[in-house]
Amino acid sequence: MNKFIALTKIQIKDFLSKYTQSANVKNKWLSLIIILIPVLLIIPAFQIVKKVNEVFLVINQGELTITYMYIGTVMMMFFACIPFIISVFFYSKDLKFLATLPVKADFIVFSKLAAVYIYLFMIGTFFLGTSIIVHILGTGIDIYVIFTGIMAVFMAPILPMILATLIIIPFMSFVGGSKKRNILAIAGNIMLLTGIIFIQLLIAKMEMSPETLNQMLLQEDGILRLIGRSFPPSIWLTKMITGSLIDAALFILLNAGFFYLLKIIARHIYMKGLLAFNEEGSGIKSRGKIYYKKRSKGLQLIKRHIGIIFGTPVFLLNSVLIMFLPIIMFFMLSFTGELSNEILSSPYFSSYIVYIYAGIITTPAIVGSLSATVISREGKSFWETRVMPISGKDNIRYRVYSTLIITFFASILLGITAGVYLNINIETALNAFVFCIVATLFLSTVDIFINIERPSLNWLSPTAAVKNNLNVLLSLVIRAIVIGGFYLLYRGISDKLSNVILFFSFILFILYIISSYILYKFYPKKFEEIK
């Protein structure tokens, strides 16, 4: 047990050091502040929970807020931990070292999951923990509710974390021996995420007979069972907090059962995965081809930057998949009928359809933030582009171009899909795409400012380059400011201009010209000083 505790401490310290390293701060006190920054997310989380609670208080069932938040938190945890688990198990540089230690395989597995647990615990605290606090404030202080509430928050990450581990590790082990293992890993994880979203939406959409629905609603906890029917642990957790010892036993036994299952098969799945998918081992090396003919330097740099993303599953899952997630969600919601053409073509939405469509196709630029980590993703291989016979200005330009290619490709897919489904006319499409183009140009240009000012090249894990990165947070702040500014501007001029979206596009175009001038005039020198 002492070995396990020591190994867990090392993994947690490593996780915290990578978190502060990805924020790229040197000062000890600033590092502490960076660690505490996520605590500020409790404010918007509290507002969301409060609004949901007010809805359920109308029917005098405020405890349903806990059910609702637990279901959402578990899904959020599951999706969030998939790239994290891939990173800590298969792309962490300590794999060869840990395999030689005189410790059990299950100790290695659970010590690595300790870092994942902390990450998921923070997510659970923001939403599930806040919902329990709101419930206690509404019903009064009760020692039993406080105790079970704390227990629920601490146990909430176990189920999604272990379930994801039981799926991901065997899958990555299966594709590990293939020459195309990175491609298979990427495709497989995208299919996995798509399948899970589809199943959840299908279950939620599944209709019950009127008789069954009436019988359920006539029960004392009928609405609770209706909300939690697709995920029974949410019912057990809610009733555990409200005083049911039987449901408390069911919830605890379920989590203990998953924990024990992982302990039993930990050695087999981890050792097999380690041997089959060891990034630092000899592995399968491609001989490649040698070309002697002249090729465009710009084209080769663009291919290099795109290849870095698509060649590393952690980069793809953290950077690009989030841009294509709206496409997946769009198809799934359309298939299950949650998002119908009738809803979006209603009189209420028709006057906002150009803004809805523009927002949909600009989503990749808004959530992608690829330029904010375009330098950091290269890591210690950054020197390779520095020694090439190419100016700093062109080096920056081709990095932006690689970002634009990926982002515009995602926007075009979204534009075609949403345009056909929503029956968008030519004028609306043109206005929306003009906005999308200038917004993408502006955001991609501004993001690389951040990465040049704050490069992070000495990361030990790919996750540190693209996840929990202060650069990404700063880029999202810029987007929030722009969106907030446009919203205030819209409220002031919507009744005075006939085409507000083009006016917004003009503003973004001016901002792009200014930012582009500053970037290529003053930042090549700063870029060349990066070490």
C-alpha positions in Angstrom: 0.0 0.0 0.0 2.9 2.4 0.7 4.1 1.8 -2.9 0.7 2.7 -4.2 0.5 5.9 -2.1 3.9 6.9 -3.2 3.1 6.2 -6.8 -0.2 8.1 -6.6 1.6 11.1 -5.0 4.0 11.2 -7.9 1.2 11.0 -10.5 -0.7 13.8 -8.8 2.3 16.0 -8.5 3.1 15.3 -12.2 -0.4 16.3 -13.1 -0.3 19.6 -11.2 3.1 20.4 -12.6 1.9 19.8 -16.1 -1.1 22.0 -15.5 1.0 24.9 -14.3 3.5 24.2 -17.1 0.8 24.3 -19.7 -0.2 27.7 -18.3 3.4 28.7 -18.9 4.0 30.6 -15.7 7.3 30.6 -13.8 6.5 32.4 -10.5 5.4 30.1 -7.6 2.6 32.3 -6.5 1.3 32.8 -10.0 1.3 29.0 -10.4 -0.9 28.8 -7.3 -3.3 31.4 -8.7 -3.4 29.5 -12.0 -4.4 26.3 -10.1 -7.2 28.3 -8.4 -8.5 29.9 -11.5 -11.0 27.1 -12.3 -12.7 27.8 -8.9 -14.1 31.0 -10.5 -16.2 28.7 -12.8 -18.3 27.9 -9.7 -20.1 31.3 -10.3 -21.6 30.5 -13.7 -22.2 26.9 -12.5 -24.2 28.3 -9.5 -26.3 30.5 -11.8 -27.1 27.5 -14.0 -28.0 25.3 -11.1 -30.1 28.0 -9.5 -32.2 28.5 -12.7 -32.8 24.7 -13.0 -33.7 24.5 -9.3 -36.3 27.3 -9.7 -38.0 25.3 -12.5 -38.3 22.2 -10.3 -39.4 24.2 -7.3 -42.5 25.2 -9.2 -43.7 21.5 -8.9 -42.3 21.4 -5.3 -39.6 18.8 -6.3 -36.3 20.7 -5.9 -34.4 17.5 -5.4 -34.8 16.8 -9.1 -32.1 19.4 -9.7 -29.6 16.9 -8.3 -30.9 14.2 -10.6 -30.7 16.5 -13.6 -27.2 17.8 -12.8 -25.8 14.3 -12.0 -26.9 12.9 -15.4 -25.4 15.9 -17.2 -22.2 15.8 -15.1 -21.6 12.1 -15.7 -21.9 12.6 -19.5 -19.6 15.6 -19.3 -17.1 13.6 -17.2 -17.2 10.7 -19.6 -16.4 12.8 -22.7 -13.8 14.9 -20.9 -11.8 11.9 -19.6 -11.5 10.0 -22.9 -8.6 12.2 -24.3 -7.2 12.4 -20.8 -7.0 8.7 -20.3 -5.5 8.2 -23.8 -2.8 10.8 -22.9 -1.9 9.5 -19.4 -1.8 5.8 -20.4 -0.5 5.8 -24.0 1.3 9.1 -24.6 2.9 9.7 -21.3 6.7 9.4 -21.3 6.8 7.5 -18.0 5.4 4.3 -19.5 8.7 2.5 -19.8 9.9 3.6 -16.4 6.7 2.5 -14.6 6.7 -0.9 -16.3 10.1 -1.7 -14.7 9.1 -0.8 -11.2 8.4 -3.6 -8.6 4.8 -2.7 -8.3 1.6 -4.4 -9.3 -0.1 -3.5 -12.5 -3.3 -2.4 -10.8 -1.3 0.0 -8.7 0.0 1.7 -11.9 -3.5 1.8 -13.4 -5.1 3.4 -10.3 -2.3 5.8 -9.6 -2.6 7.1 -13.2 -6.3 7.4 -12.8 -5.8 9.5 -9.7 -4.8 12.4 -11.9 -7.9 11.8 -14.1 -10.0 11.6 -10.9 -8.9 15.1 -9.7 -9.8 16.5 -13.1 -13.3 14.9 -13.1 -13.8 15.8 -9.4 -13.4 19.4 -10.2 -16.1 19.1 -12.9 -18.4 17.3 -10.4 -17.9 19.9 -7.8 -18.9 22.7 -10.1 -22.3 21.2 -11.1 -23.3 18.2 -8.9 -21.7 19.8 -5.8 -23.4 23.1 -6.4 -26.8 21.4 -6.9 -26.4 19.7 -3.6 -25.5 23.0 -1.9 -28.6 24.7 -3.4 -30.7 21.8 -2.3 -29.4 22.1 1.3 -29.9 25.8 1.3 -33.5 25.3 0.2 -34.4 22.5 2.6 -32.4 23.4 5.6 -29.2 22.1 7.2 -29.2 18.3 7.8 -26.2 16.3 8.8 -27.3 13.2 6.9 -27.9 15.2 3.7 -24.5 17.0 4.1 -22.7 13.6 4.6 -24.4 11.8 1.7 -23.9 14.9 -0.5 -20.2 15.0 0.1 -20.0 11.2 -0.5 -22.0 11.7 -3.8 -19.5 14.3 -5.0 -16.5 12.2 -4.2 -18.1 9.1 -5.8 -19.5 10.8 -8.9 -16.3 10.5 -11.0 -15.8 6.8 -10.4 -18.5 5.4 -12.7 -17.7 7.5 -15.9 -13.9 7.3 -15.3 -13.8 3.5 -14.9 -16.3 2.9 -17.7 -14.2 5.0 -20.1 -11.1 3.2 -18.9 -12.6 -0.3 -19.5 -13.5 0.8 -23.1 -10.5 2.9 -24.1 -7.6 0.7 -22.9 -8.7 -2.5 -24.6 -9.5 -0.6 -27.8 -6.1 1.2 -27.9 -4.5 -2.1 -27.2 -6.3 -3.6 -30.2 -5.2 -0.9 -32.6 -1.7 -0.7 -31.1 -0.1 -3.3 -33.3 -1.3 -1.8 -36.6 0.8 0.4 -38.9 -2.1 2.8 -39.0 -2.6 2.8 -35.2 -2.9 6.6 -34.9 -5.5 6.8 -37.7 -7.4 3.8 -36.2 -7.3 5.3 -32.7 -8.7 8.6 -34.0 -11.4 7.0 -36.1 -12.3 4.6 -33.3 -12.7 7.4 -30.7 -14.8 9.5 -33.0 -17.0 6.5 -33.7 -17.2 5.8 -30.0 -18.2 9.4 -29.1 -20.8 9.3 -32.0 -22.2 6.0 -30.8 -22.5 7.1 -27.2 -24.3 10.4 -28.1 -26.6 8.5 -30.4 -27.5 5.9 -27.8 -28.1 8.5 -25.1 -30.4 10.5 -27.4 -32.2 7.4 -28.6 -32.8 6.3 -25.0 -34.0 9.8 -24.1 -36.3 9.8 -27.1 -37.7 6.3 -26.5 -41.4 6.6 -26.0 -43.4 4.8 -23.3 -47.0 3.6 -23.6 -49.6 6.0 -22.2 -50.5 3.5 -19.5 -46.9 3.1 -18.3 -46.4 6.8 -18.3 -49.6 7.4 -16.3 -48.6 4.7 -13.8 -45.2 6.2 -13.4 -46.4 9.7 -12.9 -49.0 8.6 -10.3 -46.2 7.3 -8.1 -44.8 9.5 -5.4 -41.4 9.7 -7.2 -42.8 9.4 -10.7 -41.2 12.4 -12.2 -37.8 11.4 -10.7 -38.1 8.0 -12.3 -39.2 9.6 -15.6 -36.1 11.8 -15.7 -33.7 9.1 -14.5 -35.1 6.2 -16.4 -32.3 6.2 -19.0 -29.7 6.3 -16.2 -30.9 4.5 -13.0 -27.9 5.5 -10.8 -29.2 9.1 -11.0 -32.4 7.9 -9.2 -30.4 6.0 -6.6 -28.1 9.0 -5.9 -31.0 11.4 -5.5 -33.0 9.1 -3.2 -29.8 8.4 -1.2 -29.4 12.1 -0.5 -33.1 12.4 0.4 -32.9 9.6 2.9 -33.2 6.2 1.3 -30.7 3.7 2.7 -31.6 1.0 0.1 -30.8 3.3 -2.8 -27.7 4.4 -1.0 -26.6 0.8 -0.8 -27.4 0.3 -4.5 -25.4 3.4 -5.5 -22.4 2.5 -3.4 -22.4 -1.2 -4.6 -22.5 -0.1 -8.2 -19.5 2.1 -7.9 -17.7 -0.5 -5.8 -18.5 -3.2 -8.4 -17.0 -1.2 -11.2 -13.9 -0.4 -9.1 -13.4 -4.1 -8.3 -14.0 -5.1 -11.9 -11.2 -2.8 -13.0 -8.9 -4.1 -10.3 -9.5 -7.7 -11.5 -8.6 -7.1 -15.1 -6.2 -4.2 -14.6 -3.1 -6.3 -15.1 -4.3 -7.9 -18.3 -5.6 -4.8 -20.1 -2.8 -2.5 -19.0 0.2 -4.8 -19.7 -1.3 -5.7 -23.1 -1.9 -2.1 -23.9 1.6 -1.1 -22.7 3.3 -3.6 -24.9 1.1 -3.0 -28.0 1.0 0.8 -27.9 4.2 2.0 -26.3 5.1 5.3 -27.9 8.6 5.2 -26.7 9.3 1.6 -27.7 10.8 0.5 -30.9 7.4 0.1 -32.4 6.7 0.1 -36.2 8.7 2.6 -38.0 7.9 3.8 -41.5 10.8 4.0 -43.9 9.1 6.8 -45.8 10.2 8.0 -49.2 13.0 10.2 -50.4 12.2 12.9 -52.9 14.8 14.8 -54.9 12.5 17.1 -56.8 11.9 20.7 -55.7 8.8 21.3 -53.6 7.1 24.4 -52.3 8.3 25.3 -48.8 5.0 26.8 -47.9 3.1 23.7 -48.9 5.5 21.5 -46.9 5.1 23.7 -43.8 1.3 23.6 -44.1 1.4 19.8 -44.4 3.7 19.6 -41.4 1.4 21.6 -39.1 -1.7 19.7 -40.2 0.2 16.4 -39.9 1.2 17.2 -36.3 -2.5 17.4 -35.4 -3.7 14.4 -37.3 -0.7 12.3 -36.4 -1.4 12.6 -32.7 -4.7 11.4 -31.4 -4.5 13.5 -28.3 -4.1 16.7 -30.4 -6.9 15.7 -32.7 -9.3 14.7 -29.9 -8.6 17.9 -28.0 -8.3 20.4 -30.9 -10.2 19.2 -34.0 -12.9 16.9 -32.7 -14.4 19.7 -30.7 -14.9 21.6 -34.0 -16.7 18.6 -35.6 -18.7 17.8 -32.5 -21.5 20.2 -33.6 -21.8 18.1 -36.9 -22.2 14.9 -34.9 -24.7 16.5 -32.5 -26.6 18.0 -35.4 -27.1 14.7 -37.1 -28.0 12.9 -33.9 -30.5 15.6 -32.8 -32.0 15.6 -36.3 -32.3 11.8 -36.3 -34.0 11.6 -33.0 -36.3 14.5 -33.7 -35.1 16.7 -30.9 -34.1 19.3 -33.6 -36.8 19.5 -36.2 -37.2 21.8 -39.2 -40.6 22.9 -37.8 -39.0 24.2 -34.6 -36.4 26.3 -36.4 -38.8 27.5 -39.1 -41.3 28.8 -36.5 -42.1 32.6 -36.6 -40.0 33.0 -33.4 -36.8 31.6 -35.0 -37.4 32.8 -38.6 -36.3 36.4 -37.9 -33.0 35.1 -36.3 -32.3 32.3 -38.8 -29.3 34.2 -40.3 -27.7 34.6 -36.9 -28.4 30.9 -36.0 -26.9 29.8 -39.3 -23.9 32.1 -39.0 -23.3 30.9 -35.5 -23.5 27.2 -36.6 -20.9 27.6 -39.4 -18.6 29.8 -37.3 -18.6 27.3 -34.5 -15.2 25.7 -35.6 -13.5 29.1 -35.3 -15.2 29.9 -32.0 -14.4 26.7 -30.2 -11.3 25.5 -32.1 -8.6 28.0 -30.9 -6.1 26.1 -33.1 -3.8 29.1 -33.7 -3.5 29.6 -29.9 -1.4 26.4 -29.7 0.0 26.1 -33.2 3.6 26.7 -31.9 3.2 24.8 -28.6 2.0 21.7 -30.4 5.5 21.3 -32.0 7.2 21.1 -28.6 10.9 20.4 -28.7 10.8 19.8 -32.5 10.1 23.5 -32.9 13.8 24.0 -33.8 13.3 22.1 -37.1 11.3 25.0 -38.6 13.6 27.6 -37.2 16.6 26.2 -39.1 14.7 26.1 -42.4 15.6 28.8 -45.0 12.4 30.7 -44.4 11.6 34.0 -42.9 9.8 34.4 -39.6 7.0 36.3 -41.4 6.4 33.3 -43.7 6.7 30.9 -40.9 3.9 32.6 -39.1 1.8 33.0 -42.2 1.9 29.2 -43.0 0.9 28.4 -39.5 -2.2 30.6 -39.8 -2.9 29.0 -43.2 -2.9 25.5 -41.7 -5.4 26.6 -39.1 -7.6 28.2 -41.7 -7.7 25.1 -43.9 -8.9 22.9 -41.0 -11.4 25.5 -39.7 -12.8 26.3 -43.1 -13.2 22.6 -44.0 -15.3 22.1 -40.8 -17.3 25.3 -41.5 -18.1 24.1 -45.1 -19.3 20.7 -43.8 -21.5 22.4 -41.2 -22.7 25.0 -43.7 -23.8 22.3 -46.2 -25.4 20.1 -43.6 -27.3 22.9 -41.8 -28.1 24.7 -45.1 -29.9 21.8 -46.6 -31.7 20.8 -43.4 -32.8 24.4 -42.6 -33.6 25.2 -46.2 -31.4 28.3 -46.1 -31.8 30.6 -49.1 -28.9 32.0 -51.1 -29.0 35.5 -49.6 -28.9 34.2 -46.0 -26.1 31.7 -46.9 -24.0 34.4 -48.5 -24.4 36.8 -45.5 -23.6 34.0 -43.0 -20.5 32.8 -44.9 -19.1 36.3 -45.3 -19.4 36.7 -41.5 -17.9 33.2 -41.0 -14.9 34.0 -43.3 -14.0 37.3 -41.7 -14.6 36.0 -38.2 -12.3 33.0 -38.8 -9.6 35.2 -40.3 -9.7 37.6 -37.4 -9.8 34.9 -34.6 -7.0 32.8 -36.2 -4.8 35.9 -36.5 -5.5 37.1 -32.9 -4.9 33.6 -31.5 -1.4 33.3 -32.8 -0.5 36.6 -31.0 -1.2 34.7 -27.8 1.0 31.7 -28.7 3.9 33.9 -29.8 3.7 35.8 -26.6 3.3 32.6 -24.5 5.0 29.7 -26.2 5.2 26.4 -24.3 7.6 24.0 -25.9 9.0 21.9 -23.1 5.9 19.9 -22.3 6.2 16.3 -21.3 2.7 15.2 -22.4 0.7 16.2 -25.5 -2.2 17.0 -23.3 -0.1 19.8 -21.7 0.2 21.5 -25.1 -3.6 21.7 -25.9 -5.5 21.0 -22.7 -5.7 23.1 -19.5 -3.7 25.6 -21.4 -3.9 29.3 -20.4 -3.5 30.3 -24.1 -6.8 28.5 -24.9 -8.5 30.2 -22.0 -7.2 33.6 -23.2 -8.5 32.9 -26.7 -11.9 32.0 -25.3 -11.9 35.3 -23.3 -11.4 37.2 -26.5 -14.3 35.4 -28.1 -16.5 36.1 -25.1 -15.6 39.8 -25.4 -16.4 39.9 -29.1 -19.7 38.0 -28.7 -20.7 40.2 -25.8 -19.8 43.4 -27.7 -21.8 42.3 -30.7 -24.8 41.4 -28.5 -24.8 44.9 -26.9 -24.3 46.5 -30.4 -27.2 44.4 -31.8 -29.6 45.6 -29.1 -28.7 49.2 -30.0 -28.8 49.1 -33.8 -31.1 46.1 -34.8 -34.0 48.4 -35.5 -31.9 50.9 -37.4 -30.0 48.7 -39.9 -31.6 46.3 -42.4 -28.5 44.0 -42.5 -26.9 43.8 -39.1 -24.9 40.6 -39.9 -23.0 42.4 -42.8 -22.3 45.3 -40.5 -20.8 42.9 -38.0 -18.7 41.4 -40.8 -17.4 44.8 -41.8 -16.3 45.4 -38.2 -14.5 42.1 -38.0 -12.9 42.7 -41.4 -11.4 46.0 -40.1 -10.2 44.3 -36.9 -8.6 41.6 -39.1 -6.8 44.1 -41.2 -5.4 45.9 -38.1 -4.4 42.6 -36.4 -2.9 41.2 -39.5 -0.8 44.4 -40.0 0.5 44.2 -36.4 1.2 40.5 -36.7 3.3 40.6 -39.8 4.9 43.9 -39.0 6.1 43.5 -35.4 5.8 39.8 -34.5 8.2 38.0 -36.8 11.1 39.3 -34.7 9.4 38.0 -31.5 8.8 34.7 -33.2 12.4 34.4 -34.1 13.4 35.0 -30.5 11.4 32.0 -29.2 13.6 29.4 -27.6 
